[in-house]
């Protein structure tokens, strides 16, 4: 680990020096990349400097213990030795965490897809509830939500809804939301007060840039049709809705929320690009079995990750055994604590994996 830390320090110094050169300083894109890498290394460098200082302090304390005979100086040296030894242990743990490879997608905006599963109308209503929960949370962070596509039901739920969230490090917070979300509650349509269990699936896709995923338009099939609303009625008099099929993979994306066919096509391609990036990363992750051990969840849509029990006002995240008796606040967007717990568990798992 020490050799790796020294390499990071050397690279940080090199980047800092390069940012002061005319070649980099006058190139905004190159300067941005250098500054971003330099900032990512800053916390590692600062922590390693504290580690080296504690290491030096420990050595000086031990030298003092070996050479001093004065009782007061020996007491001081013993205290310094204990303080620095404890600091070294804490800093070593912190350095291991800082050296855990950072998810390259953490800074990206995301595209979220919520789809009704088992439960019919009740599942569709819960889709709307989850969308509202995420919207409320994003409002507290100052993040922007843009609906890409939606399929509204007559009762005000969604058979499916796709939306983009843009802001600062959005993926780093939402990356563990993918999977099956189960809800237990008494539906408004239930006359005998029976609790129903429904489920929706959530997919969280880091938004792909064109340079990451290049799409050959010859491999795409475009179909246009009239947008439809609840019950299937037409809500537009022109063929503005767009369906895009990626022939090599069979992926299909539809967008109909815009009145412009051109805008719907552009949105559909953004969603398709992100799905293709997710598919590529899933294939790469499948070849790294050890990587799976260091993750809280696989993000697989078939994995049941959470239960929302309304009668008992309880939320349970099954991956980290987290239980909260504040479901009412959660549904109002108070979900930062859940995100923090999931990220903390993921970091702990990755740290444990580095010690194996």
N, C-alpha and C positions, 0 to 999 in steps of 0.2 A: 504493500500500500504506500510505503514511503516513497518509493521510486515513482509511482504514479502521481503522487502529490507534487513532487519536485518537477515533474514534467508539466503539470498543470500550471505551476508558478512560472516556469520558463515561458510557456505559451502565452500566459497572461501578460508578461512583460513584453513579449514580442508584439502582441496585438496592440498594446498601449503605445509602443514606439511607432508602429506602422501607422496608427491613427494620426500621429503628428507629422507624417510626411505629406508633401504636396500631392503626391500621386493618389493617396487614399482620401485626404481631406477635401480634395476638389471633385471627388467622385461620390455623389450622394448614396448610391446603392452600395458601393463597396464600403463606404464609411458606416452605413447602417448595419451591414453584416458583421463588420469588425466590432462595432460597439455592442451589438447584441451578444456576440460570443464573449466579449470581455466582461459584460455585465453578468453573464451566466457563471463565469469563473470567479467573480469577485467574492462571493460568500465562501467558496472553498479556500481561496487564498487567505482571506481574513481569519478563518478558523484554523488553518494550518500554522499561521503566524502565532496565534494564541497557543497552539500545541507546542511549537518550538520554544516559546517563552516559558511555558510551564515545565518543559523538559529541562531547560537550562536552570530554572529555579530549583528543580528537584536535585539536579547534580550539585549545585552550589550548597544546598542544605545538607546533602550527604557528605560533602567535603568538610563542611563545618562540624558535623557530628564526629568525624574521624580525627579532626585536628584540635578542636576546642576542649578546654577543661573547665571553663567558667560555667557555673550552674545556670545562670540566666541566659547565656548564649546557647547553651545546649537545649534549654527549654524552647527558645526561639527557633532553633534549627529543627527540633522535632515537630513543632507546629507547622513550619514551612514545608517540611517533607510531607506531612499528612495532607496539607492543603493542595500542594502541587500534584501529589499522587492521585488524589480524588479528581482534580481538574483534568489530568491526563486521561483518566478513564472516561469521563464525560465527553471530552473533546474527541477521543477516538471513536466513540459511538456516533457522535455528530458527523464526523468526517466520513464514516462508512455510509451514513445516510446521504450525505451530499454527493458521494461518488456513485451512488446508484444511478444507472443511466436514466436520463430524463426522457419522458415520453415526447417524441418529436411533434406530436399532434396537440400538445397541451395549449399552445398559443392560438390554435385555430378556432374559427367560427364553426358552427355545427348546423346540420340539418337533422331535425327530429321527426320521426314518423310514428304516429300513434294509431293503432288499429283495433277495432272492436273484435274480441274473440268470442268465447262462449258466454251466453247470457242475453243475446238479442238486444232489445231496446235498452235494457239496463246497462249492458256493456258499452253501448254507444253513448249513454249519458255519462258514464264514468270516463270515457274518452274526453268529453267536454270538461269534466271536473279536473282531470289531470292537466289539460291544456290551460285551464284557468289557474291552477296551482303553479305551473311553470311560468305563466305570464306574470303573476303577482311577484314571484321570486325575482324574475328578470327586471321588474320595475324597481325593486330595491337596489339592484346592482347598476342600474342605469344602462342596461343592455337593450338592444333593439330586436323586436320580433317581427318577422315578415311571413305571412301565410303564403305558402307556395301552392297548395292544393287542399281542398276539403270536400267532404261528402256529408252534407247535413241531413239529419233525419227529421221527420215531422214533429217529434217530441223535443227537438232542440239538442239532440246529441250528435255525435259524429261517427259514421261508419269508419272513417279514416280522416286524418288531418296531417298534413306535412307542413312544417314551418322551419324557417331559418332563425337562428339566434346569433347575433353578432355583438362583439364586445371584447373585453380584455380577458384573455385566457378562459374562454367559455368551455372548451372541451375538457380542461383540467377539472372542472367542477361536475360536468354532466356525464363524464365517460363511463360511470358505473350505473347509469339509469337504464341501460338496455336489458330487456328481458320481459318476463311475464309479471304483470302487476295484478294481483288478485284482490277483489273487493267483496266484502260481506256486509250486507245491509238490507233493510226492508225497503223495497222499491215503492215509489209513490203510487204505482198501479196495483200494489198488493193490498187486497181488502181484508185479509185475515191475519195480517201482521207477521207473516212468515219471513225469515231471513233467507235471502237468495245469495248465491255465490256466483260471481261473474269474473271475467278476466279480459284484460287488454294486453296487447304487446307494444313495446316501445323499442324503437331502434334509434341509436344516436350515431350519426355519421359525421366525422370531421370533414369539413368542406374542402374539396380537392381543387387545386389550382390547375389551370390548363397545362402548365409545364409538367405537372405530376402525372396526369392522366390525359393522354391525347386520344381523341375519338375520331375514327375514320368514318366520315359521313356515308360512305358507301356501305358500311355495315349497319346502317340505321334504317328503320322503316317508320315513316311519319304518317299518322292518320289524323284527320281533323273531323270534328263533329260539333254539334250544338251543346253548349253547357246545360246541365240539368240540375235541378234543385230537389228539395224533399219530395218524395213520392214519384220522382222521375220527370216532373214537369219541366218543360224547356224554360230557361231563364235568359236566353239570348236568341236573337233572330238571325245571327250569322254563325258560321262554323268557326268559332274562336277556340274551342277546346282542342287540345293537342295530346295525342298518344304517341309516345316514342318507344320503339322496340329495338333493343340491341341484339342483333341476330346471333352473334357468337355465344352470348351467355343466356339469351332468352329473357333478360331483364326488361320489364315494362314499366314506364313512368307516364303518368297522366297529369296534366295541369289544365284547370279550367277556371280558376278564380279571376283571372284578368279578362277584360273585354277584348283585348288585342291578341290575335293569334300569334303575332311576333313575340309579345311578352311571355305568353304561355310557353312557347317553344324554348325561349331562353331559360326560363325557370326549370322546365323539364330537363334540359341538358345539364343544368347545374346539379339537379338531384341525381341524374344518371351518372355524372362524373364522380360524385361522392359515393354512390353505391358501388361503382367499379373500384374505387380506391379501397373501400371497406372489404370488398371481395378479395382484392389482391393481398391486403394485410391479413385476412383470415387464413388464406392459403399459406402465407409465410409463417404465421404463428403456429399452424398445424405441424410444421416441420421442426418446431422448437419446443419439444415437450417439456423441457425444464422451465421454459418461460411461463407455462401455464401454472406451475406451482407457486409462482411469485405474483399471482394476480388474485384480487378479491373475487372476480367473476369473469367468465369468458366473454360476456356480452352476447351470448347466444340467445336468440329470441325465444327459444323453447325453455330456457332456464327460469324457473319461478324464483323471483328475487324478493318479492315483498307482498305483504298482506295488509290491507286496510280494513280493519274491523270497526265499523261505525257504531254498532250498539254498545261496544265497550270502550269507544273512543281510543282505540289502540292501533298503533302501527308496529309491524314487525318486519325487520329486514333479515331474511333467513341466512344470508351469507356470513354476516358478522354477529348473528344472534343479538341484534339490537332491538330493544322494545321501548317504545315511547307511548305514554298514556296522555298524549296531547294531539290526537289526530285532527281535532278541530283547528288547531293553529297550523298544523302541517298543510292542510288543505287551503289555508289562506296564504301559503307561500313561505312559511317558516321552515325551510328545509336545509338551511346552511349547516346546521348541526349534523344532519344525516350525511351531507357531502363531506364534512370534516372527518366524521367517523370512518367513512369508507376509504378516504384518502389515507388516513392514519393507519388503518389496517393493511392497506396495500403497501405502504412504505415499510411497515413492520415485517410483512411477509417477504418483501424483496431483501430486506436486511438480513433476515434469517437465512434466506437462500444463499447470500454471499458468504455466510459462515459455514455452509455445508462442505 
